[in-house]
Amino acid sequence: GNSVTQMEGPVTLSEEAFLTINCTYTATGYPSLFWYVQYPGEGLQLLLKATKADDKGSNKGFEATYRKETTSFHLEKGSVQVSDSAVYFCALRSGGSYIPTFGRGTSLIVHP
Amino acid sequence: DAGVTQSPTHLIKTRGQHVTLRCSPISGHKSVSWYQQVLGQGPQFIFQYYEKEERGRGNFPDRFSARQFPNYSSELNVNALLLGDSALYLCASSTGTGANTGELFFGEGSRLTVL
């Protein structure tokens, strides 16, 4: 079956630090990969996506590259801000299924 | 434009009671999906409805049911509440269904606490 594994949080960084949140997956077929963000008290928002191998998704300074050989989709940002503090979820959709499989989420805390 | 709206935002129930959660999708969206997010976990799929018909069901007991109305709004019902039903219940709307579901837009959720 499909599964998504994310690094344990919380990740605590100072403002302007470099961010990496690891995500690996197992899936049937050729999945589409997603990162969602959940700010405190809000629902999930799609942050970026990639639909095929070697695609790079990017948005708001965040980026992630679909690596089929390592089954990974790590989220990166060069310089985080306090406003990036949130929970980040890696997810996949595979095999024509419309139902996304989510990881457990990684909490990011950015200090001034 | 209004996003996905859910009500109530917070509620407390006791074991054995029943709860109804409501969701209004984005205007023009005909599909509504429900997810359960237990603290510290990712969302788990419960149901998808499209054009008032159930199009998908996750691995949840029959105590969970849902329906969609002609205006595409939806209700999630949970009977005989258990402590383990305490969670954030998320509604997501989208334009299509199945392989054409498209992007999911989530509401802020209804946080249910069962005592």
Contacts between the chains, C-beta under 8 A, distances in Angstrom:
chain1	res1	chain2	res2	distance
A	4	B	42	7.5
A	41	B	108	6.9
A	42	B	108	5.4
A	43	B	4	7.1
A	43	B	90	6.0
A	43	B	106	3.6
A	43	B	107	5.0
A	43	B	108	4.6
A	43	B	109	5.6
A	44	B	43	7.1
A	44	B	90	6.9
A	44	B	92	7.9
A	44	B	104	7.9
A	44	B	106	4.3
A	45	B	106	7.1
A	46	B	103	6.0
A	46	B	104	7.2
A	89	B	42	5.5
A	89	B	43	7.7
A	91	B	42	7.4
A	96	B	98	7.7
A	96	B	99	4.9
A	98	B	48	7.0
A	98	B	56	7.2
A	98	B	97	6.8
A	98	B	98	5.5
A	98	B	99	6.4
A	98	B	100	7.9
A	98	B	101	3.7
A	99	B	45	4.8
A	99	B	48	7.5
A	99	B	56	6.3
A	99	B	58	7.4
A	100	B	45	7.5
A	100	B	104	7.2
A	102	B	42	3.0
A	102	B	43	5.2
A	102	B	44	7.8
A	103	B	42	5.3
A	104	B	40	6.7
A	104	B	41	5.5
A	104	B	42	5.3
A	105	B	40	7.6
A	105	B	41	7.4
A	105	B	42	5.6
